Amino acid sequence: MDASATKSQRLSWRDYLELTKPNVVALMILTALIGMFLAVPGMVPLDVLLWGNLGIALCAGSAATVNHLVDRHVDTKMARTFNRPVATGRVAPLNAILFATVLGVAGLAVLIVFINALTAWLTLASLVGYAVIYTLFLKRATPQNIVIGGLAGAAPPLLGWTAVTGEVHGYALLLVLIIFAWTPPHFWALAVHRKEEYAKAKVPMLPVTHGDRYTRLHILLYTIIMVVVSVLPFVTGMSGWLYLLGALVLGGGFVYWAIVLLIGKKPDAGMDTFKYSIVYLMALFIIMLVDHYLITVPAFFGRSYG
């Protein structure tokens, strides 16, 4: 039996699912979903929930597949990614291109037909920003890659908002700003943990180009900026006291881990900080949603029936 036949036998639908980075897409959909609910005082229409999140998820999966394709040679040099489907050859580059195209076209078609053109165009811009501008250019061009390219990954709550309302609102941009500020300390923590792998792959992540100490300090500084930004929904009247309390407690936890990482006495502090950052973002948005309904639902029904 030849090698191509063996590869074909090992290929499964799970390889194509892995191309879409389902865990990353799930976090993006969570923030998009909460963006939808924050845009209205009551329930989001079920058709918007279904078609909006499906379209956004398909486009996010398309962008992730392009990332697998472009980074296939880099992935083989890193322990975290060496077994990815395109890197190992289980999925051929041409098949990955076709898969990404189908997902992207289907996602945009869903958004245009069932949601609105604004959401479709913003989603396309986010797709291009991540798959082309970040993956093809910024990732290999500058140690500030994740800072500049993070805007594409911060778009989902805005997409969720526009899917419901058909317009860009200042509050939706606040949600984008929170994720934009969260992205550098989130990803740099992982980069510190994987510094040697990024150096081997010749990817100019901040700890590779400027060293551990510099990166750890900037993780703390960006974390402080993120905490300040996370308070803005309360300051602007978008959210209430419950959200403020949650944002400060969760932000305090992030600052704690950033300090632990800066001190450098815990070997796995980078990965621990990275893991906490994911919990932080999920919990922050969920608390924001709970706070939203504690405030807006009584007011909504009060206006309707009072």
C-alpha positions in Angstrom: 0.0 0.0 0.0 1.5 3.4 -1.0 1.9 6.4 1.2 -0.9 8.4 -0.4 -3.4 5.6 0.3 -2.3 5.4 3.9 -2.8 9.2 4.3 -6.2 8.9 2.7 -7.2 6.2 5.2 -6.1 8.3 8.1 -8.0 11.4 6.9 -11.3 11.9 8.7 -13.9 14.6 9.1 -12.1 15.5 12.4 -9.2 16.8 10.4 -11.4 19.3 8.6 -13.1 20.3 11.9 -9.6 20.9 13.4 -8.8 23.2 10.5 -11.6 25.5 11.7 -10.0 25.8 15.2 -13.3 25.0 16.9 -12.2 26.1 20.4 -11.2 29.5 19.1 -14.4 29.9 17.1 -16.5 28.9 20.1 -15.0 31.8 22.1 -15.7 34.1 19.2 -19.3 33.0 18.9 -19.8 33.4 22.6 -18.7 37.1 22.3 -20.8 37.5 19.2 -23.8 36.0 20.9 -23.5 38.2 23.9 -23.1 41.2 21.5 -26.5 40.2 20.0 -28.2 40.1 23.4 -26.6 43.4 24.6 -28.0 45.1 21.6 -31.6 44.6 22.6 -33.6 44.9 25.9 -35.5 41.7 25.3 -35.0 38.5 23.4 -33.0 38.4 20.2 -35.1 37.0 17.2 -34.4 33.3 16.8 -33.7 33.6 13.1 -30.9 36.2 13.8 -29.5 33.9 16.6 -29.4 31.0 14.2 -28.3 32.5 10.9 -26.1 35.3 12.4 -24.0 33.0 14.5 -23.9 30.4 11.7 -22.6 32.9 9.2 -20.0 34.4 11.6 -18.8 30.9 12.6 -18.4 29.7 9.0 -16.4 32.8 8.1 -14.3 32.4 11.3 -13.7 28.8 10.3 -12.6 29.9 6.9 -10.1 32.3 8.3 -8.7 29.6 10.6 -8.3 27.2 7.7 -6.3 29.8 5.8 -4.1 30.2 8.9 -3.4 26.4 8.9 -2.5 26.6 5.3 -0.2 29.6 5.4 1.5 28.4 8.7 1.9 24.8 7.7 5.7 25.0 7.4 5.9 26.9 10.7 3.6 24.5 12.4 6.0 21.5 11.8 8.6 23.3 14.0 6.4 23.8 17.0 5.3 21.1 19.6 1.9 22.8 19.9 1.1 22.6 16.2 3.2 20.0 14.5 0.3 17.5 14.2 -2.1 19.8 12.5 -3.8 18.4 9.4 -2.1 20.5 6.7 1.3 20.4 8.4 1.3 16.6 8.5 -0.1 16.3 5.0 -3.4 14.6 6.0 -5.2 17.5 4.3 -3.6 18.7 1.0 -3.0 22.4 0.6 -5.4 22.5 -2.4 -8.1 20.8 -0.4 -7.6 23.3 2.5 -7.9 26.2 0.0 -11.2 24.7 -1.4 -12.5 24.1 2.1 -11.7 27.6 3.2 -13.4 29.1 0.1 -16.5 27.0 0.6 -16.8 28.0 4.3 -16.1 31.7 3.6 -18.6 32.0 0.6 -21.3 30.0 2.5 -20.8 32.2 5.6 -21.0 35.5 3.7 -24.0 34.2 1.7 -25.9 33.4 4.9 -25.2 36.8 6.3 -26.2 38.7 3.2 -29.4 36.7 2.6 -30.6 36.2 6.1 -29.0 39.0 8.2 -27.8 42.2 6.5 -25.1 43.6 4.2 -23.4 45.6 7.0 -22.7 42.5 9.0 -21.6 40.6 5.9 -19.1 43.3 5.0 -17.7 43.7 8.5 -17.3 39.9 8.7 -15.5 39.9 5.4 -13.2 42.6 6.7 -12.5 40.6 9.8 -11.8 37.5 7.8 -9.4 39.3 5.5 -7.8 41.1 8.5 -7.0 37.8 10.2 -6.3 35.5 7.3 -4.4 37.9 5.0 -3.2 41.0 6.9 -2.2 39.2 10.1 -1.4 35.7 9.0 0.3 36.5 5.7 2.1 39.7 6.6 2.0 41.0 10.2 2.9 37.7 11.9 6.3 37.6 10.2 6.9 41.3 9.9 6.8 42.8 13.3 6.8 41.8 17.0 3.7 44.1 17.3 1.9 41.6 15.1 -0.7 40.6 17.7 -1.3 44.2 18.8 -2.1 45.4 15.3 -3.7 42.2 14.0 -5.8 41.8 17.2 -8.4 44.1 15.8 -9.7 41.4 13.5 -10.2 38.9 16.3 -11.9 41.6 18.4 -14.8 42.0 15.9 -17.3 39.3 16.9 -19.3 41.3 19.4 -19.6 44.1 16.9 -20.8 41.6 14.3 -23.4 40.2 16.7 -24.6 43.7 17.5 -25.0 44.7 13.8 -26.7 41.4 13.0 -29.5 42.5 15.3 -29.6 46.2 14.8 -28.1 46.8 11.4 -26.0 49.6 12.7 -22.7 50.3 14.4 -23.2 51.6 18.0 -20.6 53.1 20.4 -21.4 50.4 22.9 -20.6 47.7 20.4 -17.2 49.4 19.7 -16.6 49.3 23.5 -16.9 45.5 23.4 -14.4 45.4 20.5 -12.0 47.7 22.5 -12.1 45.3 25.5 -11.1 42.3 23.4 -8.5 44.4 21.5 -6.9 45.4 24.8 -7.2 41.8 26.1 -5.4 40.2 23.1 -1.8 41.2 23.7 -1.5 40.0 27.3 -3.5 36.9 26.4 -1.2 35.9 23.5 2.1 37.2 24.8 1.6 34.9 27.9 1.5 31.9 25.5 4.4 33.3 23.5 6.6 33.5 26.7 5.8 29.9 27.4 6.5 28.9 23.8 9.4 31.3 23.2 11.9 28.6 22.1 9.4 27.2 19.6 8.7 30.6 18.1 12.4 31.3 17.8 13.0 28.0 16.1 10.2 28.8 13.6 11.6 32.3 13.1 8.4 34.0 14.0 9.2 37.5 15.5 7.0 37.2 18.6 7.8 39.8 21.3 9.8 37.5 23.7 11.9 36.4 20.8 12.8 39.9 19.6 12.9 41.8 22.9 13.4 39.1 25.5 11.4 37.6 28.3 11.7 40.4 30.8 10.6 43.1 28.4 7.6 41.0 27.3 6.5 40.1 30.9 6.6 43.8 31.8 4.5 44.7 28.8 2.0 41.9 29.7 1.5 43.7 33.0 1.2 47.1 31.4 -1.3 45.9 28.8 -3.2 44.1 31.5 -3.6 47.3 33.5 -4.8 49.1 30.3 -7.2 46.2 29.7 -8.7 46.6 33.3 -9.1 50.3 32.7 -10.9 49.7 29.4 -13.1 47.0 31.0 -14.5 49.6 33.3 -15.7 51.8 30.5 -19.1 50.0 30.0 -20.0 51.1 33.6 -18.6 54.6 33.2 -20.7 55.1 30.0 -23.9 53.7 31.5 -23.9 50.6 29.4 -23.6 48.3 32.4 -24.3 48.5 36.1 -22.7 47.8 39.5 -22.8 44.0 39.1 -20.7 44.3 36.0 -18.3 46.8 37.6 -17.7 44.4 40.5 -17.1 41.5 38.2 -14.8 43.4 36.0 -12.7 44.6 38.9 -12.5 41.1 40.5 -11.7 39.4 37.2 -9.3 42.2 36.3 -7.6 41.8 39.7 -7.1 38.2 39.0 -5.5 39.0 35.6 -3.2 41.5 37.2 -2.2 38.9 39.9 -1.1 36.4 37.2 0.7 39.2 35.2 2.7 40.0 38.4 3.4 36.3 39.0 4.6 36.1 35.4 6.8 39.2 35.8 8.4 37.9 39.0 9.3 34.8 37.1 9.5 32.3 40.0 6.8 30.0 38.7 8.0 27.9 35.7 4.5 27.5 34.1 3.3 31.1 34.9 3.0 31.9 31.2 0.6 29.0 30.4 -1.3 29.6 33.7 -1.7 33.3 32.7 -2.8 32.3 29.2 -5.4 29.9 30.6 -6.7 32.5 33.1 -7.0 35.0 30.3 -9.5 32.7 28.5 -11.6 32.3 31.6 -11.4 36.0 32.2 -12.9 36.9 28.8 -15.6 34.3 29.0 -16.6 35.3 32.6 -16.4 39.1 31.9 -18.8 38.8 28.9 -21.2 36.5 30.8 -21.3 38.8 33.8 -22.0 41.7 31.4 -24.9 39.8 29.9 -26.4 39.0 33.3 -26.0 42.6 34.4 -27.6 43.8 31.1 -30.8 41.8 31.8 -31.0 42.7 35.4 -31.1 46.4 34.3 -32.9 46.4 30.9 -35.6 43.7 31.3 -37.3 45.3 34.3 -37.0 48.7 32.6 -38.3 47.3 29.3 -41.4 45.7 30.8 -41.9 48.8 33.0 -42.1 50.9 29.9 -44.4 48.4 28.1 -46.9 47.7 30.9 -46.4 50.2 33.6 
